Amino acid sequence: LELLVEKLEDSVRDEKTYKDQVDSIKRNAELLSVVGEVLVQEGMDEADDEDYTGLSDAMTGESTSVVKALGRDDYDAVRQGVAKIRQRCDACHEQYR
């Protein structure tokens, strides 16, 4: 997950990079969303912890928002969504890493 988030951050560092990497941003955001869904499935570590599932669900939601913003070609919304993904990851890692 950390690698995907870093790739997203690198891809939105400026508008030119964003334009050049739209497909990569979409793929990485979709992958984050899928992993977020998997992390909360029954049998996964912490899947029964409400705080953990809330953070994972928030990351999934932000990832979905990034994909939607890409569809609108809204660079600012994509960049803000990536920043929110980072915040969700950092908050989770403070508690569960």
C-alpha contacts under 8 A as a table, 3 or more apart, distances in Angstrom:
res1	aa1	res2	aa2	distance
1	L	4	L	5.13
1	L	5	V	6.25
1	L	32	L	6.77
1	L	35	V	7.90
2	E	5	V	5.17
2	E	6	E	6.16
3	L	6	E	5.07
3	L	7	K	6.14
4	L	7	K	5.08
4	L	8	L	6.22
4	L	28	N	5.90
4	L	29	A	7.85
4	L	32	L	7.10
5	V	8	L	5.02
5	V	9	E	6.17
5	V	28	N	7.90
5	V	82	V	7.61
5	V	85	I	7.43
5	V	86	R	6.72
6	E	9	E	5.05
6	E	10	D	6.16
7	K	10	D	5.10
7	K	11	S	6.10
7	K	25	I	7.95
7	K	28	N	7.68
8	L	11	S	5.02
8	L	12	V	6.45
8	L	25	I	5.90
8	L	28	N	6.85
8	L	29	A	7.54
8	L	82	V	6.61
9	E	12	V	5.46
9	E	13	R	6.30
9	E	79	R	7.91
9	E	82	V	6.48
9	E	83	A	7.63
10	D	13	R	5.42
11	S	14	D	7.64
11	S	17	T	5.76
11	S	18	Y	5.39
11	S	21	Q	6.25
11	S	25	I	6.67
12	V	15	E	6.65
12	V	17	T	6.32
12	V	18	Y	4.91
12	V	75	Y	7.90
12	V	78	V	7.63
12	V	79	R	5.80
13	R	17	T	6.83
13	R	18	Y	7.33
13	R	79	R	7.94
14	D	17	T	5.53
14	D	18	Y	6.26
15	E	18	Y	4.91
15	E	19	K	6.15
15	E	75	Y	6.83
16	K	19	K	5.14
16	K	20	D	6.26
17	T	20	D	5.07
17	T	21	Q	6.12
18	Y	21	Q	5.21
18	Y	22	V	5.93
18	Y	25	I	7.91
18	Y	75	Y	7.33
19	K	22	V	5.67
21	Q	24	S	5.23
21	Q	25	I	6.11
22	V	25	I	5.08
22	V	26	K	6.16
22	V	70	L	7.26
23	D	26	K	5.16
23	D	27	R	6.19
24	S	27	R	5.10
24	S	28	N	6.06
25	I	28	N	5.23
25	I	29	A	6.02
26	K	29	A	5.20
26	K	30	E	6.06
26	K	66	V	7.66
26	K	67	V	5.68
26	K	70	L	7.21
27	R	30	E	5.15
27	R	31	L	6.12
28	N	31	L	5.00
28	N	32	L	6.19
29	A	32	L	5.10
29	A	33	S	6.25
29	A	63	S	5.01
29	A	64	T	7.05
29	A	66	V	6.72
29	A	67	V	6.54
30	E	33	S	5.01
30	E	34	V	6.28
30	E	63	S	6.63
30	E	64	T	7.03
30	E	67	V	7.20
31	L	34	V	5.11
31	L	35	V	6.16
32	L	35	V	5.12
32	L	36	G	5.99
32	L	59	M	7.74
32	L	60	T	6.71
32	L	63	S	6.43
33	S	36	G	5.05
33	S	37	E	6.37
33	S	59	M	7.20
33	S	60	T	4.41
33	S	61	G	7.35
33	S	63	S	5.54
33	S	64	T	6.57
34	V	37	E	5.13
34	V	38	V	6.33
34	V	60	T	7.50
35	V	38	V	4.97
35	V	39	L	6.10
36	G	39	L	5.27
36	G	40	V	6.94
36	G	56	S	5.38
36	G	57	D	6.56
36	G	59	M	6.70
36	G	60	T	5.30
37	E	40	V	5.79
37	E	41	Q	6.90
37	E	56	S	7.56
37	E	57	D	7.33
37	E	60	T	6.96
38	V	41	Q	5.38
38	V	44	M	7.94
39	L	44	M	6.10
39	L	45	D	7.67
39	L	47	A	6.78
39	L	53	T	7.96
39	L	56	S	7.21
40	V	44	M	6.43
40	V	46	E	7.51
40	V	47	A	4.57
40	V	48	D	7.80
40	V	53	T	5.78
40	V	56	S	7.17
41	Q	44	M	5.84
41	Q	47	A	6.11
42	E	47	A	6.04
42	E	48	D	7.57
43	G	47	A	6.85
44	M	47	A	5.36
45	D	48	D	7.92
46	E	49	D	5.18
46	E	52	Y	6.40
46	E	53	T	7.65
47	A	50	E	7.79
47	A	52	Y	7.06
47	A	53	T	6.23
48	D	53	T	7.51
49	D	52	Y	5.34
49	D	53	T	6.22
50	E	53	T	5.17
50	E	54	G	5.92
51	D	54	G	5.06
51	D	55	L	6.27
52	Y	55	L	5.21
52	Y	56	S	6.15
52	Y	92	C	6.93
52	Y	96	Y	7.94
53	T	56	S	4.94
53	T	57	D	5.86
54	G	57	D	5.07
54	G	58	A	6.08
55	L	58	A	5.04
55	L	59	M	6.24
55	L	88	R	6.14
55	L	89	C	7.77
55	L	91	A	7.69
55	L	92	C	6.26
56	S	59	M	5.10
56	S	60	T	6.20
56	S	88	R	7.76
56	S	92	C	7.95
57	D	60	T	4.96
57	D	61	G	6.09
58	A	61	G	4.99
58	A	62	E	6.12
58	A	88	R	6.87
59	M	62	E	5.13
59	M	63	S	6.11
59	M	84	K	7.91
59	M	85	I	5.49
59	M	88	R	5.80
59	M	89	C	7.20
60	T	63	S	5.09
60	T	64	T	6.25
61	G	64	T	5.08
61	G	65	S	6.19
62	E	65	S	4.90
62	E	66	V	6.26
62	E	81	G	5.80
62	E	82	V	7.56
62	E	84	K	6.73
62	E	85	I	5.96
63	S	66	V	5.12
63	S	67	V	6.53
63	S	81	G	7.15
63	S	82	V	7.59
63	S	85	I	6.91
64	T	67	V	5.16
64	T	68	K	6.34
65	S	68	K	5.03
65	S	69	A	6.09
65	S	78	V	7.79
65	S	81	G	6.65
66	V	69	A	5.05
66	V	70	L	6.17
66	V	77	A	7.15
66	V	78	V	4.99
66	V	81	G	5.47
66	V	82	V	6.98
67	V	70	L	5.06
67	V	71	G	6.49
67	V	78	V	7.80
68	K	71	G	5.08
68	K	72	R	6.69
69	A	72	R	5.07
69	A	73	D	6.10
69	A	74	D	5.28
69	A	75	Y	7.44
69	A	77	A	5.90
69	A	78	V	5.60
70	L	73	D	4.73
70	L	74	D	6.05
70	L	75	Y	7.34
70	L	78	V	6.50
71	G	74	D	7.72
74	D	77	A	5.44
74	D	78	V	6.25
75	Y	78	V	5.07
75	Y	79	R	6.07
76	D	79	R	5.11
76	D	80	Q	6.07
77	A	80	Q	5.03
77	A	81	G	5.93
78	V	81	G	5.02
78	V	82	V	6.19
79	R	82	V	5.18
79	R	83	A	6.31
80	Q	83	A	5.03
80	Q	84	K	6.26
81	G	84	K	5.02
81	G	85	I	6.22
82	V	85	I	4.99
82	V	86	R	6.35
83	A	86	R	5.11
83	A	87	Q	6.35
84	K	87	Q	4.92
84	K	88	R	6.21
85	I	88	R	5.11
85	I	89	C	6.20
86	R	89	C	5.11
86	R	90	D	6.05
87	Q	90	D	5.14
87	Q	91	A	6.06
88	R	91	A	5.16
88	R	92	C	6.19
89	C	92	C	5.15
89	C	93	H	6.06
90	D	93	H	5.08
90	D	94	E	6.15
91	A	94	E	5.28
91	A	95	Q	6.88
92	C	95	Q	5.43
92	C	96	Y	5.91
92	C	97	R	7.66
93	H	96	Y	5.09
93	H	97	R	4.82
94	E	97	R	6.39
